[in-house]
C-alpha cells in the first residue's frame, strides 16, 4: 500500500489530522490496532476548549457537538466550606463545551468514512522503518504482514505506541513528574446536580463533580496512587463524595447506579523534540498532563491542526518552514498547558496530608483566585484555552483552514 501521510492511531488526533489532510486534498491512511467499536466506546476526556470547538465546527465535524454539547461559561471552586464561581466567559469572552472524547471520535470516524477515508481498524503497526528517507509502516492485519509506504509518518498512538520508540536512542529528551496520588473516577447514571463543574479542595482530598449528559454524571476522588479499586464499593464512593462535595449548606449531589469506575495515576510527561526526520509525533505520544486542567485532548487537537497546516504548505507550495517549525511551535502550547495543569493540581490536591503549611498556601491561593479579577482571569483564559495564534500558530485565522471549510467563503 502507498499513501502520502501514514497516521498511527485512530484517536482524536489521528482522525482529525486525516480529516484536515483530506480537506487540503492530501491522502492519508489511519492505522489502528483496536476495533472501531472499541475506540468509539473508550471513555476519556470530556472538556473541549473554545479553540477545539471552533476547529471541529469550522471543518464540518461540529453538527452533533453543537446540538448535544453542553456549553459552560464558568466553573465553581469549593474550599473552606465556601463556594466561589469563576465566570470564564465574562472574563475572557470564551467558554468550554462538555462533550465526551468518544463522541468526538464517533463524529470524526463517520466523517472520514463518509468521505471515503481509509481507516484500518484491528491493524497493528509493528514497526516503523526508513524514516530518514522513504518511510514504511510495517503492519500486521488478519494474521498477515503488510507494508504501508508513505511520504511522512505521524505517530498519534499514545504513550505505549510504537511511534516514539522508532526514534533512535539519544535523540529525544524526556521531562517527567509523577504525583503522589491518583484519581478514582466514576461514571454514574445520575442526573447532574450542577450546571457547571465543581472543583473541591477538602481536608480529605480533592474531588471533582463533572458531567457527560443531562442523565450521566462524571465524578472523581483523590486517592493513593496504589489504591485497589476493589476496596471501593459503591457505598464507600458515594459517602466519600458527599463528605468532600456537600460542604455548602442546602446543596447535595444526586446518586445513581455506577456504570464504570477505575483508578488513574497522575503524571506529567513531555518529550522534545516532537519530530525526527520524516516522523512527527502528536498527542499522548509526546505529552501527558494531569487531568485537572482538562488539557489532554485539546493539546492533541492543537498539535494536528498545526500539522495539517504544515503539510498543506508542503504539498501545496513546496514550503518546509511550517514542518521544520512544528516541534518548536507546538511545544510552546504544550509547556503552557503543563504549567497550568501543574498549578491547578497543586492548588487543589492534598500533596501531603500532614503538612499544615501546604494547606494554608492552598487556601491562600484559592482565596486570591476568588477575590482577584486579574488572578481569576489568568485561570479562566488558560482553562478555556489561550487563542492558538498567541502561542505561535495561525490556527485562529481563516488562512489556516481550507477555503471550503470557512463560513462565508
N, C-alpha and C positions, 0 to 999 in steps of 0.2 A: 504494500500500500504506500501511497505517497500523498502528502498534503503540504501546505505551506507552513502552518503552525501546528505542532503537536502539543496537546494540552493534557497533562496528567492530573486527574481528579475532577469529579463532577459535583463539587460543592458550589456555593455561590460564586466564588472567584473564577473557577474554571468555566462554568456555564456562562457567566456574564461576559468573560473575555471572548468566548466563542461567539456570543451574540453580537458584541461590538465589532468583532472582525467581520462577521457576515454583513453588517450594515455598511462596512467600508469595502465590501467586495473581496475580502480575503478569506481563503479556505482554511478550515481547521478541522481536526478530529479530536474529540474528547475521549480519553481512556479512563474507565472507572472500574475498580475491582469488585465493587458491590453491585447488587441488583438495583433496578430502578425503584422497586418497592421499598428497598432498604433506605436509599438516600432520600426518598420523598417522605419517609416517616421518621427520620432521625431528628429528634428534638434537640435543638441547640439554642442559640441566642434568639432574642425576640424584640430588640430595640433597634430601630433604624434612625440614624442621624438624618437631618434635613438634606444633606448632600446626597446620601444614599437614596432617599425617596425621590429626589429630583432626578437622579441618574436613571432609576428604574422607570419613572414616568416619562421622561423625555426620550427614552429609547423604546417606548412602546410596550413595556412589560408591567405597567402600573395600574391596569384597569381594575383587577381584583383588589390590589393593595389600596387603591383609593376608595373602593366600596366597603371593604371589610376591615382595613387597618384602623387602629384607634389612635387618633392624634392626641398627644399630651402637651400641654403648654406649661407645665410645671412639675416639680417633684416636692415631696414632703420629707423633712428631716425631723426625726423624733429623738430627743435626748433629755435627760434630767427631768422626765415627766412632762415635757412640753412638746408642742408641735409647731414647726415653722415651715412655711411654704416658700420655695424658690420659684418666682414667676419667670420662667425661662423665656417665654415669648415676649413678655413685656420688656425684659432686659435686653433681648437680642434680636427680636423680630423673627426668630426661627423656632422650630419645635422638633419633637421626636415623634415617631409613629411606632406603636407596638404592633408587630406583625412577625410571626414566627419564621425562623430561618427555613424550616421545612416548607413553608408556604412560598417563600421566595424561590426555593429550589423547584417546587412544582411548577410555578409560573415560568421559570426560565427553561425547564425541560420542555414544557408544552410549546413554548415559543420557538425553541430550536427545532424540535421535531416537525412542527407545522411548516417551517421554512426549509425542510429537507436536510437539516443539520445531521452530522454524524456523531453519535454518542455510543461508544462501545461499552455497554454495561457488562458486568461479570467478565471483565478482561483485565488481567493483571499486567502491569508494567513491571517486567522482571528486572531490567537494567537499561541504562542509557549509555550510548556509545557515540564516539566520533563527534563530541560536542564542540570541538575546535574547528571542524571543517564541514562535514555533511551529517548532521545528527540523525541517529537511528534510535527509535524506541523498540526494544525487544519485548514482545508481548507473549502472553500465554492465554489462549482462548479456546474453550471447548476441548481442552487437552492437547491443543496443537500450538507449536511455536510459530510466531509470525513476526514480521518486521514492519514498522511504520517509519518511513523516511520523511524528513522534514527539513525546512529551511532553518527553523528555530524550534526549541522546546521550552514550554513554560510549565514549571512544577507548581501545581496548586494542590498537592496531595498530602498536606498536613505534616505534623511533626514526625510521624513514623513512616512517611512515604519514602520512595526510592530516590526522589529527585535530589534532595540536598546531599545525600550520600554519594552522588555521582561526581561531586566536585572534589578534586584532588586534595589530599590532606595538607594542611598548612595554608590553604588559600583563604578559608573563612575564619573570621574571628567571632567568638561566641560571648555574649553577655547574658548572665542568668542570675535570678534570685528566686529562692524557694521560701514561701511564707510558712510560719509555724501553725497554720490552721487550714481548714478546708471548708467547703460549703456542702451542707446536706440540703439537697433540693427536692421539692415535691411538685407534682402536677396533680391538682385536685379538682374533682367535679363539684365545684362550689362557686356560685356567682361572686365575683369580687366585691368586697365591702369598701372599695376605694375607687376613685375616678382617676387617680394618679399614683405613681409608685411611691412607696414609703421606705425610706432608709432609716433604720433604727440603730442607735448606739445605746447599748444596755450593759449593765454590770455583768450580766450572764453571757454576753457576747452579742455580736451583730445579728440583725435579722433584716430581711427584705421582703416586702409584700409587692408582688408584681402580678401581672395578669396576661392571659393569652387570648381571651374572648369574653363576651358577656356571660358565658357559662363556666369558664375554666380559669382557675387561679394558679399562679406560679409563686411559690414561697421558698425562702432559703433561711437556713440557720448556720451560724458559725459553729464548727465543731473541731475536734482534734484531727490532725491530718491522717492518723491511723485509725479513725473511727470505723467500727464494724456496723454496717447498715442493719445487720441482724439484731443489734442491740436497740434498735429504734422502732418499736411497734408504733402503729398509727396513733394510739392514745398518747404515747410519750411525745411524739412530734407535735401534736396539737396543743398539748399542755405547755410545751416549751415556747411555741409560737405565741400563745396567749400571754405568757409571762413577759416576753420581750416586746410585744407589739401593743398589747392592751394597756398602755401607760397613760392614755389621755381619757379623762372622765367622759362617760357616755358613749364610747366607741368600742365596738367588738368586731372580731373577724368572723367571717362565715366559714363553717366547716362542711366537709362532704367527703365522699369516698376518695381515697388517694389512688390515683391511676398509675403513678410512676414515682419512684424515689431512688436516689443514689447519692454518692459522695464524690465530690470533685475537688482534687487538690488545687491549691492556689500557687501560681508561679508566674514569673516574668521571664521572657526569653527573647533575645534579638540576635540575629546573625548578620554580619556585614562581610562583604557586600552582598547585594541581592541579585547579582549577575556574575556568571563566569562563562566567557566565550559566547556560545550561542544558546546557553541555558539561562533562563530568567526564573527567579523564584518569587512566589507571592503568597500572601495569606499566612496560615499557621505553619507553613513550611519554613518560614524565616522569622516569624514574630508571634509571640503569645503574650497576652495581658491578663491580669486577674479580671474577672467579670464585673467587678464593682463599677467600673466606668462605662460598661456596655460598648466596648470598642472593637471587639474581635472581628465580627462580620463586616463592620464598617471599614476597618482598615483593609480587609481583603478586597472589598469592592473598590476602594480608592486605589489600591495597587494596580488592579487590572484596568481601571479606567485610564491610568497613566500609560499602561502598556498598549491599550487599544489605540490611543492617540499616537504613540511612538511607532507602532507597526504601520499605521496608516501613512505616517510621514515617510517611512522607509519604502514601503511598496508603491506609494503614490508619487513621491517626489524624489526618491533616492536619498533622502536625508538620513543621517546617522546620529544627529545630535541628541534627539529625544531618547533613542535607545541607549546611547552612551551615558546619558544623564539620569536614566531611570532610577538606579540604586540611590544615588545622592538625593534626588528629589523625593522619592518615596520615604527614605529614612527620616527626613525632616518631620513628616507627619507621624511616622512610627514612634519617634522619640518623644514628640509632644504627647501622644496618646499614652506612652509608657509612663511619663511623669504624672499625667492626670490620674491614670489608674492607680499608680502607687500612692498618690496623695489621697484619693478617695478611700482607698483601702486602709491606709494608716490612720486616717481621721475617724473611721467608723468601727474598726475591729479592735477587740481586746488583744493587744500584742503580747502582753504579759499580765495575767490576771492578778498578780500580787504586786503590781507596780503602781502605787497611787500617784506618783509624779506623771507617768504617762497618761493616766486617766484624766488628770487635771489639764494637761496640754490638749487632749482631745476635746474636752468640754470648752476650753477657751477658743479653740479653732472653730468649733461649731457655733458658738455664740457670735463670733466675729462674722461668719457667713450670714447668720440670721440678722445681724444688726448693721452690716456694712453693705451698701448697694454696690460699691466697687468690688468687694470680695465675692459677693453673690453673683455679680456679672461675670467674673472670671470663671466661677464654677459653671454657670449657665452656658457660656459660649463654648467651653470645652465639652460639656455634656451634649449639647445639640449638634456639635461638630463645627470646628472652625471652617470658614469657606476655603475650599481647596486652593483657590488662587493665592490665599495668604501664606501658603506653605510651599510655593514654588510651582504649582501646576496651573493649567489654564482650564481646569475641568468645570468651572462655573460659567465659562464663556461659551457662546454658541459655536465658536470656531473649533471647539474640542469635539464636537459631535457631527456625524454625517448630516448633510443638509436635509435629507428626507425625514430626519427624526426631530427636527427643531420646529415647534409650533409656529405657524405663520410664514414658513418658507415654502 
